[in-house]
Amino acid sequence: MAQRNSQPPTGQPGTPGEALLRELQMVHDMVRHDLAVCRALADEVAAGVAPEQVRARITSLRTSGPLWKLRGNCLYYCRV
């Protein structure tokens, strides 16, 4: 499974556009990681893994994944 790179970019980029590009690439890497986890979970379901195990991994993804946290924080902020 792909390793998540959720660390902010390091170093000083040459232009503001480069900084934005690096940030977008970091978010894209997180999306790819979470998608790989979802695909692995789908394979496990197809292979007959116990539903409790799959649910536990989904819960872990939702509670520890930076994209889920970002989504929740954005929704909270927009509702305030």
Summary of the structure (lengths in Angstrom):
residues: 80
radius of gyration: 16.0
end to end distance: 37.1
largest distance: 50.5
contacts: 171
relative contact order: 0.12
helix: 74%
strand: 0%
